[in-house]
Amino acid sequence: MKMNKTNRQAGFVLIEVVSTLILIGIIGAFTGFFLYYGITGFLASKRNSEDALKVQVAMDRISAELRDIKASPKPIFEAKKVTYQSNTLTLPPGDRVLQIENVSNVPGIYLTVGGTKNILLDNVNLAKSDITYGATRNLDNSGDGSNEISFIKVTFSLNDLGTPFEVKIYPRAMITFP
């Protein structure tokens, strides 16, 4: 009779072990899901933060470049491109080109200075990017009938982020519209 009681306890212990393993497996699965989504969220947040910082640096540089644009010789505005000279004495003299284009399969915003092309921002969506100038008006109140550009606008978006970015620059020089 004692033997029969021992067998029941051994069977009961086996059921406890199996049910404990099943519970640990369920808890482990839920923990894995929470960890996966937490890490994925952290990595997405980190990538977006790095992209936002790159965009801010590029927008600051674009603003600094176009704010001190020289009125003479006149800047040349083309689709997604502006060729100009800078009034800033600390920058190298000569033509400067700010352009949104695809170079070596790297779509981006490029600044060319003295023939050297430098990338300001990569991963730019070319279809949603442009460089334009604002409405032309007689800003200097001259009687010669010439109109000046009120602002220069650079708009772009990144491939990874759907948010469009825009910087509006008000040049210090009166740039006459052709």
PyRosetta script that sets phi, psi and omega in degrees:
from pyrosetta import init, pose_from_sequence

init()
pose = pose_from_sequence("MKMNKTNRQAGFVLIEVVSTLILIGIIGAFTGFFLYYGITGFLASKRNSEDALKVQVAMDRISAELRDIKASPKPIFEAKKVTYQSNTLTLPPGDRVLQIENVSNVPGIYLTVGGTKNILLDNVNLAKSDITYGATRNLDNSGDGSNEISFIKVTFSLNDLGTPFEVKIYPRAMITFP")
pose.set_psi(1, -33.9)
pose.set_omega(1, 177.9)
pose.set_phi(2, -65.7)
pose.set_psi(2, -37.0)
pose.set_omega(2, 179.8)
pose.set_phi(3, -61.4)
pose.set_psi(3, -40.7)
pose.set_omega(3, -179.1)
pose.set_phi(4, -64.5)
pose.set_psi(4, -38.1)
pose.set_omega(4, 179.3)
pose.set_phi(5, -66.7)
pose.set_psi(5, -38.0)
pose.set_omega(5, 179.2)
pose.set_phi(6, -65.1)
pose.set_psi(6, -40.0)
pose.set_omega(6, 179.4)
pose.set_phi(7, -64.2)
pose.set_psi(7, -36.4)
pose.set_omega(7, 178.3)
pose.set_phi(8, -66.1)
pose.set_psi(8, -40.1)
pose.set_omega(8, 179.4)
pose.set_phi(9, -67.4)
pose.set_psi(9, -38.7)
pose.set_omega(9, 179.3)
pose.set_phi(10, -65.3)
pose.set_psi(10, -40.0)
pose.set_omega(10, 176.9)
pose.set_phi(11, -66.6)
pose.set_psi(11, -37.6)
pose.set_omega(11, 178.3)
pose.set_phi(12, -65.7)
pose.set_psi(12, -38.8)
pose.set_omega(12, 177.8)
pose.set_phi(13, -65.7)
pose.set_psi(13, -39.6)
pose.set_omega(13, 178.5)
pose.set_phi(14, -62.9)
pose.set_psi(14, -41.8)
pose.set_omega(14, 177.3)
pose.set_phi(15, -63.9)
pose.set_psi(15, -40.6)
pose.set_omega(15, 177.5)
pose.set_phi(16, -62.0)
pose.set_psi(16, -42.9)
pose.set_omega(16, -179.5)
pose.set_phi(17, -64.7)
pose.set_psi(17, -44.7)
pose.set_omega(17, -179.6)
pose.set_phi(18, -64.4)
pose.set_psi(18, -45.9)
pose.set_omega(18, -179.7)
pose.set_phi(19, -66.5)
pose.set_psi(19, -35.7)
pose.set_omega(19, 176.4)
pose.set_phi(20, -64.3)
pose.set_psi(20, -42.4)
pose.set_omega(20, 177.9)
pose.set_phi(21, -63.8)
pose.set_psi(21, -39.4)
pose.set_omega(21, 177.7)
pose.set_phi(22, -64.4)
pose.set_psi(22, -44.8)
pose.set_omega(22, 178.3)
pose.set_phi(23, -62.9)
pose.set_psi(23, -42.0)
pose.set_omega(23, 178.1)
pose.set_phi(24, -63.6)
pose.set_psi(24, -38.5)
pose.set_omega(24, 177.6)
pose.set_phi(25, -63.8)
pose.set_psi(25, -42.7)
pose.set_omega(25, 178.2)
pose.set_phi(26, -64.7)
pose.set_psi(26, -46.0)
pose.set_omega(26, 178.6)
pose.set_phi(27, -62.6)
pose.set_psi(27, -41.0)
pose.set_omega(27, 178.1)
pose.set_phi(28, -63.7)
pose.set_psi(28, -38.5)
pose.set_omega(28, 179.1)
pose.set_phi(29, -64.3)
pose.set_psi(29, -46.5)
pose.set_omega(29, 178.9)
pose.set_phi(30, -64.8)
pose.set_psi(30, -39.4)
pose.set_omega(30, 177.0)
pose.set_phi(31, -62.7)
pose.set_psi(31, -41.1)
pose.set_omega(31, 177.6)
pose.set_phi(32, -62.2)
pose.set_psi(32, -41.5)
pose.set_omega(32, 177.5)
pose.set_phi(33, -62.6)
pose.set_psi(33, -45.2)
pose.set_omega(33, 179.8)
pose.set_phi(34, -63.5)
pose.set_psi(34, -42.3)
pose.set_omega(34, 178.3)
pose.set_phi(35, -64.0)
pose.set_psi(35, -43.5)
pose.set_omega(35, -179.5)
pose.set_phi(36, -60.1)
pose.set_psi(36, -49.3)
pose.set_omega(36, -178.8)
pose.set_phi(37, -70.1)
pose.set_psi(37, -32.9)
pose.set_omega(37, 176.3)
pose.set_phi(38, -65.2)
pose.set_psi(38, -45.6)
pose.set_omega(38, 179.7)
pose.set_phi(39, -68.3)
pose.set_psi(39, -40.4)
pose.set_omega(39, 177.7)
pose.set_phi(40, -62.0)
pose.set_psi(40, -43.1)
pose.set_omega(40, 177.7)
pose.set_phi(41, -63.4)
pose.set_psi(41, -41.8)
pose.set_omega(41, 178.4)
pose.set_phi(42, -62.7)
pose.set_psi(42, -45.5)
pose.set_omega(42, -179.3)
pose.set_phi(43, -65.2)
pose.set_psi(43, -38.9)
pose.set_omega(43, 176.8)
pose.set_phi(44, -64.8)
pose.set_psi(44, -41.6)
pose.set_omega(44, 178.2)
pose.set_phi(45, -64.0)
pose.set_psi(45, -41.2)
pose.set_omega(45, 178.6)
pose.set_phi(46, -64.2)
pose.set_psi(46, -44.6)
pose.set_omega(46, 179.3)
pose.set_phi(47, -63.1)
pose.set_psi(47, -43.4)
pose.set_omega(47, 179.4)
pose.set_phi(48, -65.7)
pose.set_psi(48, -37.8)
pose.set_omega(48, 178.1)
pose.set_phi(49, -65.3)
pose.set_psi(49, -43.0)
pose.set_omega(49, 177.8)
pose.set_phi(50, -64.6)
pose.set_psi(50, -41.3)
pose.set_omega(50, 177.7)
pose.set_phi(51, -63.8)
pose.set_psi(51, -41.7)
pose.set_omega(51, 179.2)
pose.set_phi(52, -63.6)
pose.set_psi(52, -37.8)
pose.set_omega(52, 177.8)
pose.set_phi(53, -66.7)
pose.set_psi(53, -42.1)
pose.set_omega(53, 177.3)
pose.set_phi(54, -62.5)
pose.set_psi(54, -40.9)
pose.set_omega(54, 178.9)
pose.set_phi(55, -64.0)
pose.set_psi(55, -42.7)
pose.set_omega(55, -179.3)
pose.set_phi(56, -63.6)
pose.set_psi(56, -42.0)
pose.set_omega(56, 178.4)
pose.set_phi(57, -63.9)
pose.set_psi(57, -43.4)
pose.set_omega(57, 179.5)
pose.set_phi(58, -64.6)
pose.set_psi(58, -42.2)
pose.set_omega(58, 179.8)
pose.set_phi(59, -66.0)
pose.set_psi(59, -37.5)
pose.set_omega(59, 176.3)
pose.set_phi(60, -63.3)
pose.set_psi(60, -42.8)
pose.set_omega(60, 179.9)
pose.set_phi(61, -66.9)
pose.set_psi(61, -42.9)
pose.set_omega(61, 178.2)
pose.set_phi(62, -61.0)
pose.set_psi(62, -43.6)
pose.set_omega(62, 178.6)
pose.set_phi(63, -61.3)
pose.set_psi(63, -45.1)
pose.set_omega(63, -179.9)
pose.set_phi(64, -64.4)
pose.set_psi(64, -39.2)
pose.set_omega(64, -179.7)
pose.set_phi(65, -65.7)
pose.set_psi(65, -50.2)
pose.set_omega(65, -172.3)
pose.set_phi(66, -83.9)
pose.set_psi(66, -17.5)
pose.set_omega(66, 176.8)
pose.set_phi(67, -66.7)
pose.set_psi(67, -37.0)
pose.set_omega(67, -178.2)
pose.set_phi(68, -101.1)
pose.set_psi(68, 33.7)
pose.set_omega(68, -179.8)
pose.set_phi(69, -68.9)
pose.set_psi(69, 139.8)
pose.set_omega(69, -178.5)
pose.set_phi(70, -82.2)
pose.set_psi(70, 138.3)
pose.set_omega(70, -178.9)
pose.set_phi(71, -78.3)
pose.set_psi(71, -28.2)
pose.set_omega(71, -179.3)
pose.set_phi(72, -134.4)
pose.set_psi(72, 124.6)
pose.set_omega(72, 1.2)
pose.set_phi(73, -68.5)
pose.set_psi(73, 152.8)
pose.set_omega(73, -175.9)
pose.set_phi(74, -61.5)
pose.set_psi(74, 138.2)
pose.set_omega(74, 173.7)
pose.set_phi(75, -64.9)
pose.set_psi(75, 149.7)
pose.set_omega(75, 179.4)
pose.set_phi(76, -108.1)
pose.set_psi(76, 116.1)
pose.set_omega(76, 178.7)
pose.set_phi(77, -98.3)
pose.set_psi(77, 123.9)
pose.set_omega(77, 174.5)
pose.set_phi(78, -127.3)
pose.set_psi(78, 178.0)
pose.set_omega(78, 178.4)
pose.set_phi(79, -63.1)
pose.set_psi(79, 120.4)
pose.set_omega(79, 177.4)
pose.set_phi(80, 58.7)
pose.set_psi(80, 28.8)
pose.set_omega(80, -176.5)
pose.set_phi(81, -157.6)
pose.set_psi(81, 142.0)
pose.set_omega(81, 172.1)
pose.set_phi(82, -138.9)
pose.set_psi(82, 130.2)
pose.set_omega(82, 177.2)
pose.set_phi(83, -109.2)
pose.set_psi(83, 130.4)
pose.set_omega(83, -172.6)
pose.set_phi(84, -156.2)
pose.set_psi(84, 175.6)
pose.set_omega(84, 170.3)
pose.set_phi(85, -123.6)
pose.set_psi(85, 155.7)
pose.set_omega(85, -175.0)
pose.set_phi(86, -104.8)
pose.set_psi(86, 145.5)
pose.set_omega(86, 174.9)
pose.set_phi(87, -83.7)
pose.set_psi(87, -12.1)
pose.set_omega(87, -177.4)
pose.set_phi(88, -71.6)
pose.set_psi(88, 122.2)
pose.set_omega(88, -175.8)
pose.set_phi(89, -72.0)
pose.set_psi(89, -23.7)
pose.set_omega(89, -177.7)
pose.set_phi(90, -79.8)
pose.set_psi(90, -12.3)
pose.set_omega(90, 178.4)
pose.set_phi(91, -89.9)
pose.set_psi(91, 151.7)
pose.set_omega(91, 178.8)
pose.set_phi(92, -62.2)
pose.set_psi(92, 140.6)
pose.set_omega(92, 179.8)
pose.set_phi(93, -72.7)
pose.set_psi(93, 164.7)
pose.set_omega(93, 177.9)
pose.set_phi(94, 114.5)
pose.set_psi(94, 179.0)
pose.set_omega(94, -178.3)
pose.set_phi(95, -70.6)
pose.set_psi(95, 143.2)
pose.set_omega(95, 175.9)
pose.set_phi(96, -125.9)
pose.set_psi(96, 142.2)
pose.set_omega(96, -178.5)
pose.set_phi(97, -128.6)
pose.set_psi(97, 122.7)
pose.set_omega(97, 172.3)
pose.set_phi(98, -106.3)
pose.set_psi(98, 120.8)
pose.set_omega(98, -171.6)
pose.set_phi(99, -143.9)
pose.set_psi(99, 142.1)
pose.set_omega(99, 173.2)
pose.set_phi(100, -102.8)
pose.set_psi(100, 114.4)
pose.set_omega(100, -175.6)
pose.set_phi(101, -157.4)
pose.set_psi(101, 176.8)
pose.set_omega(101, 178.8)
pose.set_phi(102, -109.6)
pose.set_psi(102, 107.6)
pose.set_omega(102, 179.7)
pose.set_phi(103, -113.3)
pose.set_psi(103, 122.7)
pose.set_omega(103, 179.7)
pose.set_phi(104, 51.4)
pose.set_psi(104, 44.7)
pose.set_omega(104, 180.0)
pose.set_phi(105, 60.4)
pose.set_psi(105, 25.3)
pose.set_omega(105, 174.5)
pose.set_phi(106, -118.7)
pose.set_psi(106, 94.0)
pose.set_omega(106, 178.3)
pose.set_phi(107, -69.6)
pose.set_psi(107, 133.1)
pose.set_omega(107, -177.9)
pose.set_phi(108, -172.5)
pose.set_psi(108, -175.2)
pose.set_omega(108, 175.0)
pose.set_phi(109, -104.7)
pose.set_psi(109, 122.6)
pose.set_omega(109, -174.8)
pose.set_phi(110, -116.8)
pose.set_psi(110, 144.2)
pose.set_omega(110, 174.1)
pose.set_phi(111, -119.2)
pose.set_psi(111, 118.6)
pose.set_omega(111, 179.3)
pose.set_phi(112, -103.5)
pose.set_psi(112, 125.0)
pose.set_omega(112, 179.3)
pose.set_phi(113, -129.4)
pose.set_psi(113, 120.5)
pose.set_omega(113, 178.8)
pose.set_phi(114, 59.4)
pose.set_psi(114, 34.0)
pose.set_omega(114, 179.3)
pose.set_phi(115, 84.4)
pose.set_psi(115, -5.9)
pose.set_omega(115, 179.3)
pose.set_phi(116, -98.5)
pose.set_psi(116, 120.9)
pose.set_omega(116, -178.0)
pose.set_phi(117, -90.4)
pose.set_psi(117, 124.6)
pose.set_omega(117, 179.0)
pose.set_phi(118, -119.4)
pose.set_psi(118, 140.1)
pose.set_omega(118, 179.0)
pose.set_phi(119, -90.3)
pose.set_psi(119, 128.9)
pose.set_omega(119, 176.1)
pose.set_phi(120, -91.6)
pose.set_psi(120, -37.7)
pose.set_omega(120, -176.7)
pose.set_phi(121, -153.2)
pose.set_psi(121, 130.9)
pose.set_omega(121, 178.7)
pose.set_phi(122, -105.5)
pose.set_psi(122, 176.3)
pose.set_omega(122, 177.6)
pose.set_phi(123, 64.2)
pose.set_psi(123, 33.5)
pose.set_omega(123, -178.2)
pose.set_phi(124, -87.2)
pose.set_psi(124, 136.8)
pose.set_omega(124, 175.9)
pose.set_phi(125, -78.3)
pose.set_psi(125, 108.9)
pose.set_omega(125, -174.2)
pose.set_phi(126, -65.6)
pose.set_psi(126, -31.9)
pose.set_omega(126, -177.6)
pose.set_phi(127, -70.2)
pose.set_psi(127, -24.3)
pose.set_omega(127, -176.7)
pose.set_phi(128, -111.6)
pose.set_psi(128, 30.6)
pose.set_omega(128, -177.1)
pose.set_phi(129, -130.4)
pose.set_psi(129, 147.3)
pose.set_omega(129, 179.9)
pose.set_phi(130, -164.7)
pose.set_psi(130, 157.1)
pose.set_omega(130, 171.9)
pose.set_phi(131, -123.4)
pose.set_psi(131, 118.6)
pose.set_omega(131, -178.0)
pose.set_phi(132, -133.6)
pose.set_psi(132, 169.1)
pose.set_omega(132, 174.2)
pose.set_phi(133, -115.7)
pose.set_psi(133, 155.6)
pose.set_omega(133, -175.9)
pose.set_phi(134, -82.0)
pose.set_psi(134, -174.9)
pose.set_omega(134, -178.2)
pose.set_phi(135, -56.8)
pose.set_psi(135, 142.9)
pose.set_omega(135, 179.3)
pose.set_phi(136, -97.8)
pose.set_psi(136, 133.8)
pose.set_omega(136, 179.8)
pose.set_phi(137, -144.2)
pose.set_psi(137, 167.1)
pose.set_omega(137, 175.8)
pose.set_phi(138, -82.0)
pose.set_psi(138, 79.7)
pose.set_omega(138, -174.3)
pose.set_phi(139, -75.3)
pose.set_psi(139, -28.9)
pose.set_omega(139, -178.6)
pose.set_phi(140, -92.5)
pose.set_psi(140, 5.9)
pose.set_omega(140, 178.0)
pose.set_phi(141, 54.2)
pose.set_psi(141, 34.3)
pose.set_omega(141, 178.3)
pose.set_phi(142, -81.0)
pose.set_psi(142, 155.7)
pose.set_omega(142, -179.8)
pose.set_phi(143, -90.1)
pose.set_psi(143, 4.8)
pose.set_omega(143, -176.4)
pose.set_phi(144, -84.1)
pose.set_psi(144, -1.4)
pose.set_omega(144, 177.4)
pose.set_phi(145, 79.7)
pose.set_psi(145, 6.1)
pose.set_omega(145, 179.7)
pose.set_phi(146, -81.2)
pose.set_psi(146, 147.5)
pose.set_omega(146, 177.0)
pose.set_phi(147, -111.3)
pose.set_psi(147, 147.7)
pose.set_omega(147, 179.8)
pose.set_phi(148, -114.9)
pose.set_psi(148, 155.2)
pose.set_omega(148, 178.7)
pose.set_phi(149, -75.8)
pose.set_psi(149, 128.8)
pose.set_omega(149, -177.1)
pose.set_phi(150, -81.4)
pose.set_psi(150, -33.6)
pose.set_omega(150, 177.7)
pose.set_phi(151, -161.1)
pose.set_psi(151, 164.2)
pose.set_omega(151, 174.0)
pose.set_phi(152, -117.3)
pose.set_psi(152, 131.5)
pose.set_omega(152, -176.9)
pose.set_phi(153, -119.7)
pose.set_psi(153, 129.6)
pose.set_omega(153, 175.8)
pose.set_phi(154, -116.0)
pose.set_psi(154, 119.6)
pose.set_omega(154, 178.4)
pose.set_phi(155, -120.4)
pose.set_psi(155, 143.0)
pose.set_omega(155, 178.4)
pose.set_phi(156, -162.8)
pose.set_psi(156, 164.3)
pose.set_omega(156, 171.1)
pose.set_phi(157, -140.7)
pose.set_psi(157, 155.5)
pose.set_omega(157, 178.7)
pose.set_phi(158, -93.4)
pose.set_psi(158, 154.6)
pose.set_omega(158, 179.2)
pose.set_phi(159, -64.8)
pose.set_psi(159, -36.1)
pose.set_omega(159, -177.3)
pose.set_phi(160, -79.0)
pose.set_psi(160, -29.5)
pose.set_omega(160, -177.6)
pose.set_phi(161, -110.2)
pose.set_psi(161, 137.7)
pose.set_omega(161, 179.3)
pose.set_phi(162, -85.0)
pose.set_psi(162, -11.1)
pose.set_omega(162, -176.8)
pose.set_phi(163, -70.8)
pose.set_psi(163, 124.8)
pose.set_omega(163, 174.7)
pose.set_phi(164, -78.8)
pose.set_psi(164, 143.8)
pose.set_omega(164, 178.4)
pose.set_phi(165, -114.3)
pose.set_psi(165, 148.3)
pose.set_omega(165, -178.4)
pose.set_phi(166, -148.4)
pose.set_psi(166, 137.7)
pose.set_omega(166, 173.3)
pose.set_phi(167, -130.3)
pose.set_psi(167, 131.1)
pose.set_omega(167, -179.3)
pose.set_phi(168, -111.8)
pose.set_psi(168, 121.6)
pose.set_omega(168, -176.2)
pose.set_phi(169, -111.6)
pose.set_psi(169, 131.9)
pose.set_omega(169, 176.0)
pose.set_phi(170, -104.2)
pose.set_psi(170, 103.3)
pose.set_omega(170, -176.4)
pose.set_phi(171, -62.4)
pose.set_psi(171, 147.6)
pose.set_omega(171, 178.6)
pose.set_phi(172, -76.2)
pose.set_psi(172, -26.5)
pose.set_omega(172, 179.8)
pose.set_phi(173, -95.0)
pose.set_psi(173, 149.7)
pose.set_omega(173, 175.4)
pose.set_phi(174, -80.7)
pose.set_psi(174, 107.4)
pose.set_omega(174, -178.2)
pose.set_phi(175, -97.5)
pose.set_psi(175, 113.7)
pose.set_omega(175, -179.4)
pose.set_phi(176, -74.6)
pose.set_psi(176, 141.2)
pose.set_omega(176, 178.8)
pose.set_phi(177, -85.7)
pose.set_psi(177, 135.9)
pose.set_omega(177, -176.4)
pose.set_phi(178, -59.6)
pose.dump_pdb("model.pdb")
